[in-house]
Amino acid sequence: MTLSPRTRILVTALAALLLAGVAIAYAASARSAKSARDQAAAVPSAPVGSGPRLQVLTNGRLSTVSSADPGGPREVTALECDRAYAAAGTVACLKPAGPLSATALSVMDTSLKERASIPLRGFPNRLRVSASGRMVAWTLFIDGHSYATTGFSTQAGILDTRTGRLVKSLEDFRITLNGRPYRNPDANFWGVTFAADDNRFYATLSTGGRRHLVEGDFTARTMRTLRDNVECPSLSPDGTRIAYKSAVGGDPKKGWRLSVLDLASGRVTPLAETRSVDDQPAWLDDRTIAYALQTGDGTNNTWSVPSDGTGAPRLLIPGANSPSTTGGPASSPSPSTSPASR
């Protein structure tokens, strides 16, 4: 079919407009891609130990914020972890290492140079580094994914980074329960925290349907129970108190309450946070305790509360979990946002 001159002109014009549109779209797409690349490149991979900072995970990526301004600018690295913790120049990271439940413990220095890598089996749950940076402890879920369910199984281990001594399961230690030697295949341990001597530690023992606070001796490979209904202990920087979560009414299905135990007197102080906190609390200093809470949409936020039971919870670092100081105890962080709704 022969087109008239006028039709040929219209077709040519339309084709030109179409090609121009494609060119504009391509240019816009290229600019958008370049912007995305620029933003990704702008994310700093700064050493996590530089200056007085707090370490957290932001959407699973290792990050740091100023301890004086935790709600301020955040340095986000490319390193992905399910749990992380830092102390005295040691950075520990639990991360998936393959299909199913393969996990790796990575121990690094503050420049994120790996010093040790240990293959593990299970789902990352808890992680701690001793105040000296020498000892690293972790907890993995082997079966189940919640302390509120029955039939779950955990495995807790400890690494001495100075000697290389590795204990993959605390179940190999001798247990003294209420003053008597004890052995039961249902024993589970989780939530290790270290004393200043890098030998003594505290953890949770679950057996016979009860949960106990235990004090352990790493060198002697022993543990003894101290009291009931104490989970995920965290020893204060001065070594005198333990922050922990306790099941409401002794029933984990009712949720957990954060409290502080004075080791000398046995006095328990419930903290001002009354929401259920399923986390191992972290001491930012001798007066401030940090912990993570998850919102209904799955967002993790880091909160803080005074350790003496006064005050109110404050949102410390939005969109973050796994809080720790990068060195020794940090200065008291400035509350950057409003108290929690009561």
N, C-alpha and C positions, 0 to 999 in steps of 0.2 A: 504494500500500500504506500502510495506517495503522499508525503505530508506537505501541507501548504507552507509557504514561507513563514506566515505568522505562527503556525503551530511549531515549526522548527525553532523559532526564536524563543517561544515559551518553554519548550523542552530543554533547550540549552540553558536558559535562565534558572529553571528549577534544578537542573543538575549542578549548576554552579553553587546555588544556595545549599544543596544537600552536602556537597563536598566541603563547603565552608563550615557547616554545622559539625561535620565529622572532625574537621581540623580543630575547631574550638573545643569540642568534647575531649579530644585527645590531649590537647594542651592543658585543659583543666585537670584531667586525670593525671597527667604527668606531674603537674604542680602539686596535686594532692598527695601523690606517692612520694614526691621529694620532701614535702612537709612532714609526712609520717616518718620518712627515713631520718630527717633532720631531728625530729623530736626524739626518736629512739637513740640517735647518736648523742643527743644532749643529756641523756640520763647518765650521770656520772657513776663510775665504778670506783669510788673513793675508798681508801682503807677505812675499815669500820672502827678502828681504834683511835682515830685522829681527834684529839680534843675531848672535852667532857660531853659525851654523847650517850644516848640510849639507843640500843639496837632493837629492832622489831622486824617482823615480816609484813610486807605490803603486798597483798595478793600473792603470797607465797614467795616473794622476792626479798632477799636480805637488804635491809635498809637501816639508816641511822638518822636520828634527829638530835637537835641540841637538847641537852638535859635541862637547860634554863628556859628553853622555848620549845617544848615538845609538840606544840601545835603549829610550829613554823615550818620553814622549808625542809624538805626531806631528801636525803641522798638515797637513791634506789640503785642497787647493783643488778647485774644480770644473773646472779646466783639464785637458784630456786631451791627452797627447803620446805619440808612439811613442818619441822620444828627447828628452832635455832636458839642458841644461848652463847653468851660471851662473858669472859672475865679475865682480867690481868693478861691480856695479849693472846688469849686462846679463844678461837671461834669454832663452835661445833655446829654441825648441820646434819639433820636426818633427812634423807631424800630417797625417792624411788630409784631403784637401780635395775629395773627390768620388769618382766611380766609378773602378774599375780602379786605375791607379797614380798618380792625381793626389795630389800632396803639397804642403803649404805650409810654408815657413819663417816662423815668427813671432818677431820680435825685440822684446822688451819691457823696461820698466824694472822695478824691484823691487815696484812696486804692481800689476804685470801689465798696465800700460797699453801697448798696442801702439805701437811706434815704426816698424816696417817689416814688410811682409808680401810674400813672394816666392813666386810659383807655381812649382812644380817638377814633374818627372815621374820617378817611380821609387818604390822602397820604402825608407823611412827605415832607416838603418843606423848611422852614426856622426855625432857632433855635438860641436863644441868652440867655446869662446869664449876669446880671448886673456886673459892675466892683467890687462890694462888695461881689458878690457871692450869694446875697439874692434873687434876682428876676430872674425868668425864663420865657421866652416868646417863643411861637412857632407859626408856620403857617402851616396849612394843606390844600391841595387841596381837595375840596369836590366833585366837578365836573370839568372835564378837567384837563390837566397837563401842560399847558403852558400859560404864561402871554401874549403871542403873539396872542392867539386865542380869539375869542369872545365867550361869554356864559360860561366862567369858573366861578367857585365859590370857595372862600377860607374861612377859619375860623381861626382867630388868638386869642390866649388866653394867660393869664398871671397867674403865681403862685408865691405867696409870701411864700418862704420857711420858714420864721421866724414865721409868724402867721398862716400859712396854708390856707390863703384866696385864693380862686380859682375863676378866671373868665374864663370860657370856651370860651366865644365869646365877642369880643369888640363891636359887633353890639348892645349890651345892653347899651352901653354908649351913653350919649347925645352928639349930633354933632352940632357944629356951623360952617356953611359954608359961607365964605365971610361975616362974621359978623352977620349972621342970623341963628336962629334955623333951623335944617334940619333933615328930616327923609325920607328915601326912601328904599324900600325893596331890591333894587339892590346894596346897599352898601356892599363893600368887603374891608377887611383890611388885610395887610400882612407886614412882615419885621419890627418887633418892635426892637427898640434900647433904652437903658435906660440912664437917666442922673445920676449924682453922688448921688443925694438925694434918689434914689430908689422909687421915686413917679412920677416924670415927665418922660415922654417917648415920642418918635417920632415913626411914622409908616406911611404907605401908605394907603390912602383911594381912592378907585375907585368907582365912581358913575356917572351916566349920561354920560358915555363915556369919562370921564376925570379922571386923576389920580392926587392926591393932597398929599402934605406933611402935616401931622397933628401933632400937639403937644397935648399930653394927660396928664391928671391928674388922677392917679390911684385911689386915695382916693375919689376924687369928682366924679369919673366916667364920666368925660367929655373929649371932644376932640374938637380942633378948627383947621381949615385949615390955612396954612401959605403961600404956593405957589403951583403952578401947575408943572406937569411933573417931579415929584421926586418919585422914587421907591426904595424900599429896603434901607432905610437910615441907616447909621452907625455913631454914635456920636464919635468924637475924644476923646482921653483920657483927654485932657485939657478942653473938653466941649464947645469949641468955633466953631467947624466946623462939617459939616455932609458930609460924603462920600456917594455917591448914584449912581444909574444908571438912565439915562433918555432916553426915547424913541427918536430915531433919527427922527427929523422932527415931533415929537409928535405921530409917528406911530410905535408901537411895532413890526410890521411886517418888518420894516427896520432895526431892531436891536437896541442895547442900547449902550450908551457912558458913561463911568465912569467919574464923575466930583466931585468936592468938593465945598460945599456951606459954605461961611463965614456967621454965624448967625447974627453977629452984623451989617455988612455992606450990606449983601445980594449979595456980589460979588461971581460969579461962576467961578471956574477954571477947565476947561477940563483937564483930565489927559493924560499922554503920551500914554496910552493904547488906540489904535484906533480900535481894534477888538471888536466885539459885546460880551459883558460880561453879562450873565444872572445869576447873583449871588448877594448876599448881601455882600458887601466888609467888611473886618475886618481890624481894625487898629492894627498893631503890635507895634507901638509907635506913637508919634506925627508927625513923618515924613514919615512913611512907611505904605502902604495899601496893603493888600493881598486879593486874590480872586482866584476862580477856573475857569478853562477853560477846555472844553472837546474837544478831538481830534476826527477826523472822525471815528476812530475805537472804540470810546466809552471810551477811557482812560482819566481819570481826572488828571490834573496837577495844582499845586498851583503856582501862579505867584505873583510878588510884583512890585510896582511902587511908585515913590516918590509922596507925597501928594501935592506938590507945582506946579505940571505940568511940571517939568523939567525931564531930564533923559530919560530912556527907560525901558520898561517892562523887567523883568528878571525872568527866570524859577527858582523858589525858592525850591520847593519840588516836584520832579517828581512822578507821580502815586499816587497823594493824593488830597483830597479836604476837605472842612469844616475846614479851618485853624482857630486857636485861640491861644492866649497865655494862659499858665496854671495858671498864677498868675496875677499880675498887668502887665502894659505895659512892654514888653521885651526890651532888648537892640537891637539896629538896627542889623538885621541879615546880615551876610556877603553874598553877591551875589556869589553863587557857580557855576553858569553856565552862558552861554553867553546871551546877549540881544536877544529879539525876532526879527525874521525877519520882517522887516518893509515893 
